[in-house]
Amino acid sequence: MRHKKVITAIGAIAAVGFSLAGCSSNAPAASSGTVTVARLSGSDDKWKAIADKFHEVNPDLTVEYTIIPTDSYNQQMG
């Protein structure tokens, strides 16, 4: 008898979960905004070029590129 109640409860929880999942929005994510990139590096030439290329392909997104020197990483990220 107890086993039957557990199975019924699990079934009810699953049914509620599936019905709530059906309520989710299928709208695409926004295609504009700001992307923040923090990079632990001593040099930014290569990564700056990558960020610039990303911005060319995604003009509606703004890339904020920050280089964090290795000697101050813990201070910056802490």
HTML snippet that shows the backbone in 3Dmol.js (N, CA, C, O; Angstrom):
<script src="https://3Dmol.org/build/3Dmol-min.js"></script>
<div id="view" style="width:600px;height:400px;position:relative"></div>
<script>
const pdb = `
ATOM      1  N   MET A   1       0.827  -1.196   0.000  1.00  0.00           N
ATOM      2  CA  MET A   1       0.000   0.000   0.000  1.00  0.00           C
ATOM      3  C   MET A   1       0.875   1.265   0.000  1.00  0.00           C
ATOM      4  O   MET A   1       0.608   2.203  -0.751  1.00  0.00           O
ATOM      5  N   ARG A   2       1.915   1.290   0.838  1.00  0.00           N
ATOM      6  CA  ARG A   2       2.813   2.448   0.923  1.00  0.00           C
ATOM      7  C   ARG A   2       3.530   2.660  -0.407  1.00  0.00           C
ATOM      8  O   ARG A   2       3.725   3.796  -0.840  1.00  0.00           O
ATOM      9  N   HIS A   3       3.917   1.572  -1.047  1.00  0.00           N
ATOM     10  CA  HIS A   3       4.605   1.628  -2.334  1.00  0.00           C
ATOM     11  C   HIS A   3       3.720   2.314  -3.386  1.00  0.00           C
ATOM     12  O   HIS A   3       4.210   3.094  -4.202  1.00  0.00           O
ATOM     13  N   LYS A   4       2.459   2.026  -3.360  1.00  0.00           N
ATOM     14  CA  LYS A   4       1.507   2.612  -4.305  1.00  0.00           C
ATOM     15  C   LYS A   4       1.392   4.127  -4.092  1.00  0.00           C
ATOM     16  O   LYS A   4       1.286   4.877  -5.062  1.00  0.00           O
ATOM     17  N   LYS A   5       1.412   4.581  -2.833  1.00  0.00           N
ATOM     18  CA  LYS A   5       1.330   6.014  -2.532  1.00  0.00           C
ATOM     19  C   LYS A   5       2.575   6.747  -3.027  1.00  0.00           C
ATOM     20  O   LYS A   5       2.478   7.860  -3.545  1.00  0.00           O
ATOM     21  N   VAL A   6       3.733   6.130  -2.870  1.00  0.00           N
ATOM     22  CA  VAL A   6       4.981   6.743  -3.333  1.00  0.00           C
ATOM     23  C   VAL A   6       4.959   6.900  -4.850  1.00  0.00           C
ATOM     24  O   VAL A   6       5.325   7.953  -5.372  1.00  0.00           O
ATOM     25  N   ILE A   7       4.538   5.874  -5.546  1.00  0.00           N
ATOM     26  CA  ILE A   7       4.465   5.936  -7.009  1.00  0.00           C
ATOM     27  C   ILE A   7       3.455   6.991  -7.450  1.00  0.00           C
ATOM     28  O   ILE A   7       3.706   7.720  -8.409  1.00  0.00           O
ATOM     29  N   THR A   8       2.325   7.081  -6.769  1.00  0.00           N
ATOM     30  CA  THR A   8       1.320   8.096  -7.090  1.00  0.00           C
ATOM     31  C   THR A   8       1.880   9.495  -6.865  1.00  0.00           C
ATOM     32  O   THR A   8       1.656  10.389  -7.681  1.00  0.00           O
ATOM     33  N   ALA A   9       2.605   9.693  -5.769  1.00  0.00           N
ATOM     34  CA  ALA A   9       3.195  11.003  -5.472  1.00  0.00           C
ATOM     35  C   ALA A   9       4.231  11.381  -6.524  1.00  0.00           C
ATOM     36  O   ALA A   9       4.261  12.524  -6.980  1.00  0.00           O
ATOM     37  N   ILE A  10       5.074  10.436  -6.911  1.00  0.00           N
ATOM     38  CA  ILE A  10       6.077  10.705  -7.947  1.00  0.00           C
ATOM     39  C   ILE A  10       5.396  11.045  -9.268  1.00  0.00           C
ATOM     40  O   ILE A  10       5.835  11.951  -9.976  1.00  0.00           O
ATOM     41  N   GLY A  11       4.343  10.336  -9.598  1.00  0.00           N
ATOM     42  CA  GLY A  11       3.595  10.624 -10.823  1.00  0.00           C
ATOM     43  C   GLY A  11       2.980  12.012 -10.801  1.00  0.00           C
ATOM     44  O   GLY A  11       2.993  12.717 -11.810  1.00  0.00           O
ATOM     45  N   ALA A  12       2.439  12.407  -9.648  1.00  0.00           N
ATOM     46  CA  ALA A  12       1.837  13.738  -9.522  1.00  0.00           C
ATOM     47  C   ALA A  12       2.895  14.825  -9.660  1.00  0.00           C
ATOM     48  O   ALA A  12       2.668  15.837 -10.323  1.00  0.00           O
ATOM     49  N   ILE A  13       4.043  14.619  -9.038  1.00  0.00           N
ATOM     50  CA  ILE A  13       5.132  15.602  -9.137  1.00  0.00           C
ATOM     51  C   ILE A  13       5.613  15.710 -10.585  1.00  0.00           C
ATOM     52  O   ILE A  13       5.863  16.811 -11.075  1.00  0.00           O
ATOM     53  N   ALA A  14       5.741  14.585 -11.262  1.00  0.00           N
ATOM     54  CA  ALA A  14       6.165  14.596 -12.663  1.00  0.00           C
ATOM     55  C   ALA A  14       5.144  15.321 -13.536  1.00  0.00           C
ATOM     56  O   ALA A  14       5.522  16.080 -14.429  1.00  0.00           O
ATOM     57  N   ALA A  15       3.857  15.093 -13.287  1.00  0.00           N
ATOM     58  CA  ALA A  15       2.808  15.751 -14.073  1.00  0.00           C
ATOM     59  C   ALA A  15       2.858  17.263 -13.891  1.00  0.00           C
ATOM     60  O   ALA A  15       2.720  18.013 -14.856  1.00  0.00           O
ATOM     61  N   VAL A  16       3.055  17.707 -12.653  1.00  0.00           N
ATOM     62  CA  VAL A  16       3.162  19.148 -12.393  1.00  0.00           C
ATOM     63  C   VAL A  16       4.398  19.708 -13.089  1.00  0.00           C
ATOM     64  O   VAL A  16       4.344  20.780 -13.692  1.00  0.00           O
ATOM     65  N   GLY A  17       5.504  18.986 -13.005  1.00  0.00           N
ATOM     66  CA  GLY A  17       6.735  19.436 -13.662  1.00  0.00           C
ATOM     67  C   GLY A  17       6.576  19.565 -15.160  1.00  0.00           C
ATOM     68  O   GLY A  17       7.016  20.552 -15.750  1.00  0.00           O
ATOM     69  N   PHE A  18       5.946  18.569 -15.789  1.00  0.00           N
ATOM     70  CA  PHE A  18       5.735  18.625 -17.234  1.00  0.00           C
ATOM     71  C   PHE A  18       4.793  19.755 -17.625  1.00  0.00           C
ATOM     72  O   PHE A  18       5.003  20.408 -18.647  1.00  0.00           O
ATOM     73  N   SER A  19       3.766  19.993 -16.833  1.00  0.00           N
ATOM     74  CA  SER A  19       2.838  21.077 -17.171  1.00  0.00           C
ATOM     75  C   SER A  19       3.503  22.435 -17.006  1.00  0.00           C
ATOM     76  O   SER A  19       3.229  23.349 -17.784  1.00  0.00           O
ATOM     77  N   LEU A  20       4.371  22.587 -16.007  1.00  0.00           N
ATOM     78  CA  LEU A  20       5.091  23.852 -15.846  1.00  0.00           C
ATOM     79  C   LEU A  20       6.113  24.050 -16.955  1.00  0.00           C
ATOM     80  O   LEU A  20       6.336  25.177 -17.397  1.00  0.00           O
ATOM     81  N   ALA A  21       6.725  22.987 -17.403  1.00  0.00           N
ATOM     82  CA  ALA A  21       7.682  23.085 -18.505  1.00  0.00           C
ATOM     83  C   ALA A  21       6.982  23.543 -19.779  1.00  0.00           C
ATOM     84  O   ALA A  21       7.587  24.228 -20.603  1.00  0.00           O
ATOM     85  N   GLY A  22       5.730  23.176 -19.948  1.00  0.00           N
ATOM     86  CA  GLY A  22       4.964  23.605 -21.106  1.00  0.00           C
ATOM     87  C   GLY A  22       4.644  25.086 -21.085  1.00  0.00           C
ATOM     88  O   GLY A  22       4.306  25.658 -22.121  1.00  0.00           O
ATOM     89  N   CYS A  23       4.744  25.718 -19.927  1.00  0.00           N
ATOM     90  CA  CYS A  23       4.455  27.143 -19.795  1.00  0.00           C
ATOM     91  C   CYS A  23       5.658  28.022 -20.103  1.00  0.00           C
ATOM     92  O   CYS A  23       5.530  29.245 -20.142  1.00  0.00           O
ATOM     93  N   SER A  24       6.815  27.428 -20.319  1.00  0.00           N
ATOM     94  CA  SER A  24       8.010  28.240 -20.535  1.00  0.00           C
ATOM     95  C   SER A  24       7.932  28.944 -21.880  1.00  0.00           C
ATOM     96  O   SER A  24       7.264  28.478 -22.804  1.00  0.00           O
ATOM     97  N   SER A  25       8.612  30.054 -21.974  1.00  0.00           N
ATOM     98  CA  SER A  25       8.614  30.848 -23.190  1.00  0.00           C
ATOM     99  C   SER A  25       9.575  30.253 -24.208  1.00  0.00           C
ATOM    100  O   SER A  25      10.686  29.852 -23.860  1.00  0.00           O
ATOM    101  N   ASN A  26       9.154  30.197 -25.447  1.00  0.00           N
ATOM    102  CA  ASN A  26      10.020  29.723 -26.519  1.00  0.00           C
ATOM    103  C   ASN A  26      10.632  30.887 -27.281  1.00  0.00           C
ATOM    104  O   ASN A  26      11.217  30.691 -28.346  1.00  0.00           O
ATOM    105  N   ALA A  27      10.505  32.089 -26.749  1.00  0.00           N
ATOM    106  CA  ALA A  27      11.051  33.266 -27.410  1.00  0.00           C
ATOM    107  C   ALA A  27      12.572  33.180 -27.430  1.00  0.00           C
ATOM    108  O   ALA A  27      13.179  32.734 -26.456  1.00  0.00           O
ATOM    109  N   PRO A  28      13.192  33.601 -28.527  1.00  0.00           N
ATOM    110  CA  PRO A  28      14.654  33.573 -28.585  1.00  0.00           C
ATOM    111  C   PRO A  28      15.256  34.578 -27.604  1.00  0.00           C
ATOM    112  O   PRO A  28      14.622  35.569 -27.239  1.00  0.00           O
ATOM    113  N   ALA A  29      16.463  34.308 -27.196  1.00  0.00           N
ATOM    114  CA  ALA A  29      17.164  35.213 -26.285  1.00  0.00           C
ATOM    115  C   ALA A  29      17.445  36.528 -26.999  1.00  0.00           C
ATOM    116  O   ALA A  29      17.527  36.578 -28.226  1.00  0.00           O
ATOM    117  N   ALA A  30      17.590  37.570 -26.230  1.00  0.00           N
ATOM    118  CA  ALA A  30      17.881  38.886 -26.791  1.00  0.00           C
ATOM    119  C   ALA A  30      19.194  38.836 -27.564  1.00  0.00           C
ATOM    120  O   ALA A  30      20.142  38.173 -27.144  1.00  0.00           O
ATOM    121  N   SER A  31      19.246  39.533 -28.686  1.00  0.00           N
ATOM    122  CA  SER A  31      20.454  39.518 -29.504  1.00  0.00           C
ATOM    123  C   SER A  31      21.225  40.822 -29.395  1.00  0.00           C
ATOM    124  O   SER A  31      21.962  41.191 -30.309  1.00  0.00           O
ATOM    125  N   SER A  32      21.058  41.508 -28.296  1.00  0.00           N
ATOM    126  CA  SER A  32      21.838  42.714 -28.067  1.00  0.00           C
ATOM    127  C   SER A  32      22.193  42.775 -26.598  1.00  0.00           C
ATOM    128  O   SER A  32      21.571  42.106 -25.772  1.00  0.00           O
ATOM    129  N   GLY A  33      23.181  43.569 -26.276  1.00  0.00           N
ATOM    130  CA  GLY A  33      23.591  43.686 -24.890  1.00  0.00           C
ATOM    131  C   GLY A  33      25.081  43.887 -24.778  1.00  0.00           C
ATOM    132  O   GLY A  33      25.746  44.285 -25.735  1.00  0.00           O
ATOM    133  N   THR A  34      25.596  43.608 -23.600  1.00  0.00           N
ATOM    134  CA  THR A  34      27.010  43.790 -23.324  1.00  0.00           C
ATOM    135  C   THR A  34      27.611  42.469 -22.884  1.00  0.00           C
ATOM    136  O   THR A  34      27.051  41.769 -22.040  1.00  0.00           O
ATOM    137  N   VAL A  35      28.743  42.137 -23.456  1.00  0.00           N
ATOM    138  CA  VAL A  35      29.493  40.954 -23.055  1.00  0.00           C
ATOM    139  C   VAL A  35      30.740  41.449 -22.345  1.00  0.00           C
ATOM    140  O   VAL A  35      31.495  42.246 -22.901  1.00  0.00           O
ATOM    141  N   THR A  36      30.963  40.987 -21.123  1.00  0.00           N
ATOM    142  CA  THR A  36      32.149  41.386 -20.377  1.00  0.00           C
ATOM    143  C   THR A  36      33.109  40.210 -20.337  1.00  0.00           C
ATOM    144  O   THR A  36      32.746  39.113 -19.912  1.00  0.00           O
ATOM    145  N   VAL A  37      34.331  40.446 -20.781  1.00  0.00           N
ATOM    146  CA  VAL A  37      35.353  39.408 -20.798  1.00  0.00           C
ATOM    147  C   VAL A  37      36.481  39.845 -19.881  1.00  0.00           C
ATOM    148  O   VAL A  37      37.059  40.915 -20.074  1.00  0.00           O
ATOM    149  N   ALA A  38      36.803  39.027 -18.882  1.00  0.00           N
ATOM    150  CA  ALA A  38      37.954  39.281 -18.015  1.00  0.00           C
ATOM    151  C   ALA A  38      38.980  38.210 -18.336  1.00  0.00           C
ATOM    152  O   ALA A  38      38.670  37.019 -18.290  1.00  0.00           O
ATOM    153  N   ARG A  39      40.164  38.610 -18.652  1.00  0.00           N
ATOM    154  CA  ARG A  39      41.189  37.661 -19.106  1.00  0.00           C
ATOM    155  C   ARG A  39      42.437  37.824 -18.264  1.00  0.00           C
ATOM    156  O   ARG A  39      42.949  38.933 -18.111  1.00  0.00           O
ATOM    157  N   LEU A  40      42.930  36.719 -17.718  1.00  0.00           N
ATOM    158  CA  LEU A  40      44.175  36.697 -16.971  1.00  0.00           C
ATOM    159  C   LEU A  40      45.296  36.548 -17.984  1.00  0.00           C
ATOM    160  O   LEU A  40      45.478  35.479 -18.565  1.00  0.00           O
ATOM    161  N   SER A  41      46.045  37.620 -18.195  1.00  0.00           N
ATOM    162  CA  SER A  41      47.049  37.588 -19.250  1.00  0.00           C
ATOM    163  C   SER A  41      48.040  38.720 -19.061  1.00  0.00           C
ATOM    164  O   SER A  41      47.736  39.731 -18.427  1.00  0.00           O
ATOM    165  N   GLY A  42      49.203  38.543 -19.605  1.00  0.00           N
ATOM    166  CA  GLY A  42      50.195  39.605 -19.589  1.00  0.00           C
ATOM    167  C   GLY A  42      50.135  40.439 -20.854  1.00  0.00           C
ATOM    168  O   GLY A  42      50.637  41.563 -20.881  1.00  0.00           O
ATOM    169  N   SER A  43      49.524  39.901 -21.905  1.00  0.00           N
ATOM    170  CA  SER A  43      49.449  40.586 -23.189  1.00  0.00           C
ATOM    171  C   SER A  43      48.031  40.477 -23.726  1.00  0.00           C
ATOM    172  O   SER A  43      47.377  39.443 -23.591  1.00  0.00           O
ATOM    173  N   ASP A  44      47.572  41.553 -24.330  1.00  0.00           N
ATOM    174  CA  ASP A  44      46.189  41.514 -24.804  1.00  0.00           C
ATOM    175  C   ASP A  44      46.049  41.569 -26.312  1.00  0.00           C
ATOM    176  O   ASP A  44      44.922  41.615 -26.807  1.00  0.00           O
ATOM    177  N   ASP A  45      47.135  41.567 -27.066  1.00  0.00           N
ATOM    178  CA  ASP A  45      47.048  41.721 -28.519  1.00  0.00           C
ATOM    179  C   ASP A  45      46.175  40.658 -29.179  1.00  0.00           C
ATOM    180  O   ASP A  45      45.272  40.986 -29.949  1.00  0.00           O
ATOM    181  N   LYS A  46      46.437  39.396 -28.885  1.00  0.00           N
ATOM    182  CA  LYS A  46      45.689  38.301 -29.518  1.00  0.00           C
ATOM    183  C   LYS A  46      44.223  38.332 -29.097  1.00  0.00           C
ATOM    184  O   LYS A  46      43.336  38.172 -29.936  1.00  0.00           O
ATOM    185  N   TRP A  47      43.961  38.535 -27.815  1.00  0.00           N
ATOM    186  CA  TRP A  47      42.588  38.503 -27.314  1.00  0.00           C
ATOM    187  C   TRP A  47      41.808  39.744 -27.738  1.00  0.00           C
ATOM    188  O   TRP A  47      40.597  39.667 -27.942  1.00  0.00           O
ATOM    189  N   LYS A  48      42.473  40.871 -27.872  1.00  0.00           N
ATOM    190  CA  LYS A  48      41.820  42.086 -28.367  1.00  0.00           C
ATOM    191  C   LYS A  48      41.361  41.861 -29.806  1.00  0.00           C
ATOM    192  O   LYS A  48      40.267  42.284 -30.181  1.00  0.00           O
ATOM    193  N   ALA A  49      42.185  41.200 -30.611  1.00  0.00           N
ATOM    194  CA  ALA A  49      41.812  40.901 -31.997  1.00  0.00           C
ATOM    195  C   ALA A  49      40.596  39.978 -32.045  1.00  0.00           C
ATOM    196  O   ALA A  49      39.715  40.150 -32.887  1.00  0.00           O
ATOM    197  N   ILE A  50      40.550  38.999 -31.141  1.00  0.00           N
ATOM    198  CA  ILE A  50      39.397  38.095 -31.078  1.00  0.00           C
ATOM    199  C   ILE A  50      38.138  38.869 -30.698  1.00  0.00           C
ATOM    200  O   ILE A  50      37.079  38.661 -31.290  1.00  0.00           O
ATOM    201  N   ALA A  51      38.247  39.764 -29.710  1.00  0.00           N
ATOM    202  CA  ALA A  51      37.097  40.569 -29.291  1.00  0.00           C
ATOM    203  C   ALA A  51      36.627  41.477 -30.424  1.00  0.00           C
ATOM    204  O   ALA A  51      35.425  41.651 -30.623  1.00  0.00           O
ATOM    205  N   ASP A  52      37.570  42.055 -31.165  1.00  0.00           N
ATOM    206  CA  ASP A  52      37.208  42.916 -32.294  1.00  0.00           C
ATOM    207  C   ASP A  52      36.483  42.124 -33.383  1.00  0.00           C
ATOM    208  O   ASP A  52      35.505  42.607 -33.954  1.00  0.00           O
ATOM    209  N   LYS A  53      36.955  40.920 -33.672  1.00  0.00           N
ATOM    210  CA  LYS A  53      36.315  40.074 -34.683  1.00  0.00           C
ATOM    211  C   LYS A  53      34.904  39.677 -34.230  1.00  0.00           C
ATOM    212  O   LYS A  53      33.969  39.667 -35.030  1.00  0.00           O
ATOM    213  N   PHE A  54      34.761  39.351 -32.938  1.00  0.00           N
ATOM    214  CA  PHE A  54      33.446  39.018 -32.387  1.00  0.00           C
ATOM    215  C   PHE A  54      32.489  40.191 -32.581  1.00  0.00           C
ATOM    216  O   PHE A  54      31.333  39.995 -32.956  1.00  0.00           O
ATOM    217  N   HIS A  55      32.967  41.409 -32.326  1.00  0.00           N
ATOM    218  CA  HIS A  55      32.121  42.594 -32.472  1.00  0.00           C
ATOM    219  C   HIS A  55      31.738  42.825 -33.940  1.00  0.00           C
ATOM    220  O   HIS A  55      30.631  43.283 -34.222  1.00  0.00           O
ATOM    221  N   GLU A  56      32.638  42.513 -34.871  1.00  0.00           N
ATOM    222  CA  GLU A  56      32.311  42.626 -36.295  1.00  0.00           C
ATOM    223  C   GLU A  56      31.149  41.701 -36.660  1.00  0.00           C
ATOM    224  O   GLU A  56      30.241  42.092 -37.394  1.00  0.00           O
ATOM    225  N   VAL A  57      31.187  40.481 -36.144  1.00  0.00           N
ATOM    226  CA  VAL A  57      30.162  39.485 -36.450  1.00  0.00           C
ATOM    227  C   VAL A  57      28.869  39.769 -35.689  1.00  0.00           C
ATOM    228  O   VAL A  57      27.784  39.444 -36.171  1.00  0.00           O
ATOM    229  N   ASN A  58      28.976  40.375 -34.500  1.00  0.00           N
ATOM    230  CA  ASN A  58      27.826  40.652 -33.632  1.00  0.00           C
ATOM    231  C   ASN A  58      27.781  42.141 -33.291  1.00  0.00           C
ATOM    232  O   ASN A  58      28.076  42.517 -32.157  1.00  0.00           O
ATOM    233  N   PRO A  59      27.419  42.993 -34.246  1.00  0.00           N
ATOM    234  CA  PRO A  59      27.481  44.434 -34.014  1.00  0.00           C
ATOM    235  C   PRO A  59      26.522  44.942 -32.935  1.00  0.00           C
ATOM    236  O   PRO A  59      26.728  46.032 -32.401  1.00  0.00           O
ATOM    237  N   ASP A  60      25.478  44.174 -32.604  1.00  0.00           N
ATOM    238  CA  ASP A  60      24.541  44.602 -31.572  1.00  0.00           C
ATOM    239  C   ASP A  60      25.050  44.319 -30.166  1.00  0.00           C
ATOM    240  O   ASP A  60      24.427  44.723 -29.184  1.00  0.00           O
ATOM    241  N   LEU A  61      26.173  43.630 -30.064  1.00  0.00           N
ATOM    242  CA  LEU A  61      26.750  43.322 -28.761  1.00  0.00           C
ATOM    243  C   LEU A  61      27.978  44.187 -28.530  1.00  0.00           C
ATOM    244  O   LEU A  61      28.781  44.401 -29.437  1.00  0.00           O
ATOM    245  N   THR A  62      28.111  44.672 -27.327  1.00  0.00           N
ATOM    246  CA  THR A  62      29.273  45.459 -26.952  1.00  0.00           C
ATOM    247  C   THR A  62      30.198  44.578 -26.138  1.00  0.00           C
ATOM    248  O   THR A  62      29.768  43.935 -25.180  1.00  0.00           O
ATOM    249  N   VAL A  63      31.463  44.546 -26.513  1.00  0.00           N
ATOM    250  CA  VAL A  63      32.441  43.737 -25.799  1.00  0.00           C
ATOM    251  C   VAL A  63      33.270  44.654 -24.908  1.00  0.00           C
ATOM    252  O   VAL A  63      33.954  45.556 -25.392  1.00  0.00           O
ATOM    253  N   GLU A  64      33.203  44.414 -23.602  1.00  0.00           N
ATOM    254  CA  GLU A  64      34.059  45.123 -22.651  1.00  0.00           C
ATOM    255  C   GLU A  64      35.186  44.168 -22.300  1.00  0.00           C
ATOM    256  O   GLU A  64      34.959  43.168 -21.619  1.00  0.00           O
ATOM    257  N   TYR A  65      36.384  44.457 -22.748  1.00  0.00           N
ATOM    258  CA  TYR A  65      37.510  43.550 -22.598  1.00  0.00           C
ATOM    259  C   TYR A  65      38.452  44.095 -21.534  1.00  0.00           C
ATOM    260  O   TYR A  65      38.927  45.226 -21.633  1.00  0.00           O
ATOM    261  N   THR A  66      38.719  43.284 -20.517  1.00  0.00           N
ATOM    262  CA  THR A  66      39.574  43.701 -19.412  1.00  0.00           C
ATOM    263  C   THR A  66      40.713  42.713 -19.239  1.00  0.00           C
ATOM    264  O   THR A  66      40.483  41.508 -19.130  1.00  0.00           O
ATOM    265  N   ILE A  67      41.937  43.216 -19.213  1.00  0.00           N
ATOM    266  CA  ILE A  67      43.111  42.384 -18.939  1.00  0.00           C
ATOM    267  C   ILE A  67      43.404  42.479 -17.452  1.00  0.00           C
ATOM    268  O   ILE A  67      43.487  43.575 -16.897  1.00  0.00           O
ATOM    269  N   ILE A  68      43.559  41.337 -16.812  1.00  0.00           N
ATOM    270  CA  ILE A  68      43.913  41.300 -15.393  1.00  0.00           C
ATOM    271  C   ILE A  68      45.342  40.780 -15.300  1.00  0.00           C
ATOM    272  O   ILE A  68      45.584  39.612 -15.605  1.00  0.00           O
ATOM    273  N   PRO A  69      46.289  41.609 -14.890  1.00  0.00           N
ATOM    274  CA  PRO A  69      47.672  41.148 -14.763  1.00  0.00           C
ATOM    275  C   PRO A  69      47.763  39.995 -13.764  1.00  0.00           C
ATOM    276  O   PRO A  69      47.045  39.967 -12.764  1.00  0.00           O
ATOM    277  N   THR A  70      48.645  39.057 -14.045  1.00  0.00           N
ATOM    278  CA  THR A  70      48.752  37.872 -13.201  1.00  0.00           C
ATOM    279  C   THR A  70      49.127  38.196 -11.763  1.00  0.00           C
ATOM    280  O   THR A  70      48.738  37.464 -10.853  1.00  0.00           O
ATOM    281  N   ASP A  71      49.870  39.268 -11.533  1.00  0.00           N
ATOM    282  CA  ASP A  71      50.279  39.578 -10.164  1.00  0.00           C
ATOM    283  C   ASP A  71      49.153  40.162  -9.321  1.00  0.00           C
ATOM    284  O   ASP A  71      49.274  40.192  -8.096  1.00  0.00           O
ATOM    285  N   SER A  72      48.065  40.627  -9.925  1.00  0.00           N
ATOM    286  CA  SER A  72      46.959  41.182  -9.141  1.00  0.00           C
ATOM    287  C   SER A  72      45.664  40.385  -9.319  1.00  0.00           C
ATOM    288  O   SER A  72      44.583  40.875  -8.991  1.00  0.00           O
ATOM    289  N   TYR A  73      45.770  39.166  -9.836  1.00  0.00           N
ATOM    290  CA  TYR A  73      44.587  38.352 -10.107  1.00  0.00           C
ATOM    291  C   TYR A  73      43.741  38.122  -8.856  1.00  0.00           C
ATOM    292  O   TYR A  73      42.536  38.376  -8.875  1.00  0.00           O
ATOM    293  N   ASN A  74      44.347  37.650  -7.781  1.00  0.00           N
ATOM    294  CA  ASN A  74      43.585  37.355  -6.559  1.00  0.00           C
ATOM    295  C   ASN A  74      42.904  38.600  -6.012  1.00  0.00           C
ATOM    296  O   ASN A  74      41.773  38.528  -5.532  1.00  0.00           O
ATOM    297  N   GLN A  75      43.569  39.719  -6.080  1.00  0.00           N
ATOM    298  CA  GLN A  75      42.997  40.971  -5.587  1.00  0.00           C
ATOM    299  C   GLN A  75      41.800  41.394  -6.444  1.00  0.00           C
ATOM    300  O   GLN A  75      40.781  41.832  -5.911  1.00  0.00           O
ATOM    301  N   GLN A  76      41.918  41.264  -7.754  1.00  0.00           N
ATOM    302  CA  GLN A  76      40.849  41.667  -8.666  1.00  0.00           C
ATOM    303  C   GLN A  76      39.645  40.731  -8.603  1.00  0.00           C
ATOM    304  O   GLN A  76      38.503  41.187  -8.641  1.00  0.00           O
ATOM    305  N   MET A  77      39.893  39.432  -8.507  1.00  0.00           N
ATOM    306  CA  MET A  77      38.820  38.451  -8.559  1.00  0.00           C
ATOM    307  C   MET A  77      38.257  38.116  -7.186  1.00  0.00           C
ATOM    308  O   MET A  77      37.190  37.511  -7.087  1.00  0.00           O
ATOM    309  N   GLY A  78      38.958  38.498  -6.131  1.00  0.00           N
ATOM    310  CA  GLY A  78      38.541  38.151  -4.767  1.00  0.00           C
ATOM    311  C   GLY A  78      37.457  39.005  -4.303  1.00  0.00           C
ATOM    312  O   GLY A  78      36.987  38.848  -3.176  1.00  0.00           O
TER     313      GLY A  78
END
`;
const viewer = $3Dmol.createViewer("view");
viewer.addModel(pdb, "pdb");
viewer.setStyle({}, {cartoon: {color: "spectrum"}});
viewer.zoomTo();
viewer.render();
</script>
